[in-house]
Amino acid sequence: MAAMPTPHDRSPYELPDLATLWLRAFLEVARGGSFTVAARTLGWTQSAVSRQIASLESALGGAPLFDRLPRGVRLTEAGRALVPHAEAVAGALHEAVRELTALRELTDGRLRFGAFATADAALVPRALAAFRARHPGVRVTREEGLTPGLLDRLSAGHLDLAVVSTTGNAPLAAYTLHHLLDECLYVAVPAGHPLAGAGTVRLALLADADWISGGPRPEGTLLDAALRQGFRPRVAHVVAEWTAKQGYVAARLGVALVPALAAESVRPDVALLRVDDEGAPARAVYAATVRGRSLSPAARAFVGVLREAAGRLPGAMA
């Protein structure tokens, strides 16, 4: 006979509804052959066990499940027929409790998240390494994409959360946003550039420079910062990946804006100057989730490790 969970094995997910109580009492009486033994095992009174069995018999049409003998009880034909069904139900409930407990305690489960490319330079790898060290039983899948595409995947239910940024004016207001950090911006210039040792710079000093950007127009890109400083930058080369942008900068083909998340991976023949952009909004980075949708224990824990990782990144204001 399948093992039944005892009262001491209870989890927060066990719901003591009537059917569960009836079946627990029935199986314990069947196992022990006695109302007294069942009461002792369950931690109930004998009269409570008798009431549960009587209620179960009534619910099943009144047929007795046990013959009451001078010493103990014996299953009737109806009782013997019920045993495998009761065991199956009890076993299924026990397995459901086990699975729900594993999800709650993060010994099992899954996490599906996406992130924009620059977040993969330092923020996401550090958070993911910490998460896997703490919760090795959780299955993790990751996607990379631009913020608008990640939000679409999130809304469609393909992701549990997405690491996104305010670049591009994506419709973030429709989501629950868990703030991770605000990024400062840097200008990448060749190592021998006249401004290479300046430390900080106002973008207006580079108004006449050729720019390397992820798009042909500054609107909706990091170059919005130049528009705020009163000039329209001349995009000479459209290059999507930051590593490739560095190569263009090092070859003196132009300068590029770099977010703090990518600043750690700069090559030695490129210098970074912090942008003096007082009063302008910093680029914010969030873990976005769908408003009104419950956050899984794994997703909630991952938001926590993302915040921890963000707090240790140089040039980021968590």
C-alpha positions as CSV (number, residue, x, y, z in Angstrom):
1,M,0.0,0.0,0.0
2,A,1.4,3.4,-0.9
3,A,2.9,5.4,1.9
4,M,0.7,8.2,3.2
5,P,2.2,11.5,4.5
6,T,1.9,11.8,8.3
7,P,0.6,14.9,10.0
8,H,4.2,15.8,10.8
9,D,5.1,15.9,7.1
10,R,2.7,18.7,6.3
11,S,3.7,21.3,3.8
12,P,2.1,24.8,3.4
13,Y,0.6,23.4,0.2
14,E,-1.5,20.6,2.0
15,L,-5.1,21.6,2.0
16,P,-7.1,19.7,4.7
17,D,-10.3,19.5,2.6
18,L,-13.0,17.0,3.5
19,A,-12.2,14.5,0.8
20,T,-8.5,14.4,1.7
21,L,-9.3,13.9,5.4
22,W,-11.8,11.1,4.5
23,L,-9.2,9.3,2.4
24,R,-6.4,9.7,4.9
25,A,-8.6,8.2,7.6
26,F,-9.8,5.4,5.3
27,L,-6.3,4.3,4.3
28,E,-4.9,4.4,7.8
29,V,-7.8,2.3,9.1
30,A,-7.3,-0.1,6.2
31,R,-3.6,-0.3,6.8
32,G,-3.8,-0.8,10.6
33,G,-7.0,-2.8,10.7
34,S,-8.2,-0.7,13.7
35,F,-9.8,2.7,14.3
36,T,-7.6,3.0,17.4
37,V,-4.3,2.4,15.5
38,A,-5.4,4.8,12.8
39,A,-6.2,7.5,15.4
40,R,-2.8,7.1,17.0
41,T,-1.0,7.4,13.7
42,L,-3.0,10.4,12.6
43,G,-2.9,12.1,16.0
44,W,-6.7,12.3,16.1
45,T,-9.2,10.9,18.6
46,Q,-10.9,7.6,17.8
47,S,-14.2,9.3,17.5
48,A,-12.8,11.7,14.9
49,V,-11.6,8.8,12.8
50,S,-15.0,7.1,13.1
51,R,-16.8,10.3,11.9
52,Q,-14.5,10.6,8.9
53,I,-15.2,7.0,7.9
54,A,-18.9,7.5,8.4
55,S,-18.9,10.7,6.3
56,L,-17.0,8.9,3.5
57,E,-19.4,6.0,3.5
58,S,-22.4,8.4,3.3
59,A,-20.8,10.3,0.4
60,L,-20.3,7.0,-1.5
61,G,-23.9,5.9,-1.2
62,G,-24.0,4.4,2.3
63,A,-22.3,1.1,1.6
64,P,-20.1,0.1,4.6
65,L,-16.4,0.1,3.9
66,F,-15.5,-1.9,7.0
67,D,-17.0,-4.7,9.0
68,R,-16.8,-3.8,12.7
69,L,-15.4,-6.8,14.5
70,P,-14.9,-7.5,18.2
71,R,-11.2,-6.8,17.8
72,G,-10.6,-4.3,15.0
73,V,-12.2,-3.9,11.6
74,R,-12.0,-5.7,8.2
75,L,-12.5,-4.2,4.7
76,T,-15.8,-5.0,3.1
77,E,-16.1,-5.7,-0.7
78,A,-16.8,-2.0,-1.2
79,G,-13.8,-1.1,0.9
80,R,-11.5,-3.4,-1.0
81,A,-12.7,-1.8,-4.2
82,L,-12.0,1.6,-2.9
83,V,-8.4,1.0,-1.7
84,P,-6.6,1.3,-5.1
85,H,-8.5,4.4,-6.0
86,A,-7.8,6.0,-2.6
87,E,-4.2,5.1,-2.9
88,A,-4.0,6.7,-6.4
89,V,-5.6,9.9,-5.2
90,A,-3.4,10.1,-2.1
91,G,-0.3,9.4,-4.1
92,A,-1.2,12.1,-6.6
93,L,-1.8,14.6,-3.9
94,H,1.5,13.7,-2.2
95,E,3.4,14.1,-5.5
96,A,1.7,17.4,-6.1
97,V,2.7,18.6,-2.7
98,R,6.3,17.5,-3.3
99,E,6.5,19.3,-6.6
100,L,5.0,22.5,-5.2
101,T,7.4,22.4,-2.3
102,A,10.3,22.0,-4.7
103,L,9.2,25.0,-6.7
104,R,8.8,27.1,-3.5
105,E,12.2,26.0,-2.1
106,L,13.9,26.4,-5.6
107,T,15.2,22.8,-5.7
108,D,13.3,22.4,-8.9
109,G,11.5,24.5,-11.5
110,R,12.5,26.7,-14.4
111,L,13.5,30.2,-15.2
112,R,13.1,31.7,-18.7
113,F,14.5,35.2,-19.1
114,G,15.8,37.5,-21.8
115,A,18.3,40.4,-21.8
116,F,19.5,43.0,-24.2
117,A,23.0,42.5,-25.5
118,T,24.9,45.0,-23.4
119,A,23.5,43.5,-20.2
120,D,25.2,40.3,-21.2
121,A,28.7,41.9,-20.9
122,A,28.8,41.8,-17.1
123,L,25.4,42.2,-15.3
124,V,23.7,39.0,-16.6
125,P,26.7,36.6,-16.4
126,R,27.4,37.6,-12.8
127,A,23.8,37.3,-11.7
128,L,23.4,34.0,-13.6
129,A,26.5,32.5,-11.9
130,A,25.3,33.5,-8.5
131,F,21.8,32.1,-9.2
132,R,23.1,28.8,-10.4
133,A,25.4,28.4,-7.4
134,R,22.5,28.9,-5.0
135,H,19.8,27.1,-7.0
136,P,21.4,24.4,-9.2
137,G,18.2,22.4,-9.5
138,V,16.4,25.2,-11.4
139,R,16.5,24.9,-15.2
140,V,17.5,28.2,-16.8
141,T,17.0,29.3,-20.4
142,R,18.1,32.7,-21.7
143,E,17.3,34.8,-24.8
144,E,19.1,37.8,-26.2
145,G,17.3,40.6,-28.1
146,L,16.4,44.3,-28.2
147,T,14.1,45.6,-25.5
148,P,10.9,45.9,-27.7
149,G,11.3,42.3,-28.9
150,L,11.9,41.0,-25.4
151,L,8.8,42.8,-24.1
152,D,6.8,41.1,-26.9
153,R,8.2,37.7,-25.8
154,L,7.4,38.5,-22.2
155,S,3.8,39.5,-23.0
156,A,3.3,36.3,-25.0
157,G,4.3,34.2,-22.0
158,H,7.5,32.9,-23.5
159,L,9.6,34.6,-20.8
160,D,9.2,35.0,-17.1
161,L,11.2,38.2,-17.0
162,A,13.3,40.4,-19.3
163,V,16.2,42.7,-18.5
164,V,15.5,45.8,-20.5
165,S,16.5,49.4,-20.8
166,T,15.0,52.8,-21.5
167,T,16.9,53.2,-24.8
168,G,14.5,53.5,-27.7
169,N,11.5,54.7,-25.6
170,A,10.0,51.2,-25.4
171,P,6.5,51.1,-23.8
172,L,7.7,50.1,-20.4
173,A,4.7,51.7,-18.6
174,A,2.6,48.6,-19.4
175,Y,4.9,46.4,-17.3
176,T,6.0,45.9,-13.7
177,L,9.5,47.3,-13.5
178,H,12.0,46.1,-10.9
179,H,14.7,48.8,-11.0
180,L,18.3,47.4,-11.3
181,L,20.5,50.4,-12.0
182,D,20.9,53.7,-13.8
183,E,23.8,53.8,-16.2
184,C,26.2,56.7,-16.9
185,L,27.5,57.0,-20.5
186,Y,31.0,57.0,-21.9
187,V,32.4,58.2,-25.2
188,A,34.9,55.8,-26.7
189,V,37.7,57.5,-28.6
190,P,41.0,56.2,-30.0
191,A,43.8,55.9,-27.4
192,G,45.8,58.7,-29.1
193,H,42.8,61.1,-29.4
194,P,43.4,64.7,-28.1
195,L,40.7,64.2,-25.5
196,A,41.8,60.7,-24.4
197,G,43.1,61.9,-21.0
198,A,40.2,64.3,-20.2
199,G,38.3,62.0,-17.9
200,T,34.9,63.6,-18.6
201,V,33.7,65.4,-21.6
202,R,30.6,67.3,-22.8
203,L,29.4,65.8,-26.1
204,A,29.2,69.2,-27.7
205,L,33.0,69.1,-28.0
206,L,32.5,66.2,-30.4
207,A,29.8,67.7,-32.5
208,D,31.9,67.6,-35.6
209,A,33.1,64.0,-35.1
210,D,32.1,61.0,-37.1
211,W,30.0,58.7,-34.9
212,I,29.6,55.0,-34.9
213,S,26.1,54.0,-33.8
214,G,23.7,51.0,-33.8
215,G,21.3,52.8,-36.1
216,P,21.4,55.4,-38.9
217,R,19.4,58.0,-36.9
218,P,20.2,59.1,-33.3
219,E,16.6,59.0,-32.2
220,G,15.9,56.0,-30.1
221,T,19.5,55.2,-29.5
222,L,22.2,56.2,-27.0
223,L,22.8,59.2,-29.2
224,D,19.7,60.8,-27.9
225,A,22.2,62.2,-25.4
226,A,23.8,64.3,-28.2
227,L,20.3,65.6,-29.2
228,R,19.8,66.8,-25.6
229,Q,23.1,68.7,-25.8
230,G,21.9,70.6,-28.8
231,F,23.5,69.0,-31.8
232,R,22.7,66.2,-34.3
233,P,25.6,63.8,-34.5
234,R,26.8,62.6,-37.9
235,V,26.5,58.8,-38.1
236,A,29.3,57.6,-40.3
237,H,29.1,53.9,-39.6
238,V,26.2,51.7,-38.5
239,V,27.5,48.9,-36.3
240,A,25.4,46.8,-34.0
241,E,27.8,45.0,-31.7
242,W,29.9,46.8,-29.1
243,T,33.0,44.7,-29.8
244,A,32.8,45.7,-33.5
245,K,32.3,49.3,-32.5
246,Q,35.5,49.2,-30.6
247,G,37.4,48.0,-33.7
248,Y,36.0,51.0,-35.7
249,V,37.0,53.4,-32.9
250,A,40.5,51.9,-32.6
251,A,40.9,52.3,-36.4
252,R,40.1,56.0,-36.0
253,L,36.9,55.8,-38.1
254,G,34.8,57.6,-35.5
255,V,33.8,57.8,-31.9
256,A,31.0,55.9,-30.1
257,L,28.8,56.1,-27.0
258,V,29.3,53.3,-24.6
259,P,26.9,52.4,-21.6
260,A,28.4,51.6,-18.2
261,L,27.4,47.9,-18.6
262,A,29.9,47.5,-21.5
263,A,32.7,49.7,-20.0
264,E,34.6,46.8,-18.4
265,S,35.3,45.1,-21.7
266,V,37.0,48.0,-23.4
267,R,40.2,47.1,-25.4
268,P,43.5,48.8,-24.6
269,D,43.7,50.9,-27.7
270,V,40.4,52.6,-26.9
271,A,39.9,55.3,-24.2
272,L,36.6,56.0,-22.4
273,L,35.5,59.5,-21.3
274,R,32.6,59.8,-19.0
275,V,29.8,62.0,-20.5
276,D,29.1,65.1,-18.5
277,D,25.3,65.1,-19.0
278,E,24.0,66.9,-15.9
279,G,20.3,67.2,-15.6
280,A,19.6,64.7,-18.3
281,P,17.9,61.3,-17.6
282,A,20.4,58.4,-17.2
283,R,19.7,55.2,-19.0
284,A,17.7,53.0,-16.6
285,V,17.9,49.2,-16.6
286,Y,15.0,47.1,-15.2
287,A,13.9,43.6,-14.8
288,A,10.5,43.7,-16.4
289,T,7.6,41.4,-15.6
290,V,4.0,41.3,-16.9
291,R,1.7,43.4,-14.7
292,G,-0.9,41.3,-12.9
293,R,1.0,38.0,-13.6
294,S,2.3,36.1,-10.6
295,L,6.1,36.0,-10.3
296,S,7.4,32.5,-9.9
297,P,9.8,31.8,-6.9
298,A,12.6,31.4,-9.4
299,A,11.9,34.7,-11.1
300,R,11.6,36.5,-7.8
301,A,15.0,35.1,-6.7
302,F,16.6,36.0,-10.0
303,V,15.5,39.6,-9.6
304,G,17.3,39.6,-6.3
305,V,20.6,38.4,-7.6
306,L,20.3,40.8,-10.6
307,R,20.1,43.6,-8.0
308,E,23.1,42.3,-6.1
309,A,25.1,42.1,-9.3
310,A,24.0,45.6,-10.4
311,G,25.2,47.0,-7.1
312,R,28.7,45.8,-7.7
313,L,29.1,47.2,-11.2
314,P,31.4,50.3,-11.6
315,G,29.8,53.3,-13.3
316,A,26.3,52.1,-12.4
317,M,24.0,53.7,-9.8
318,A,21.8,51.0,-8.3
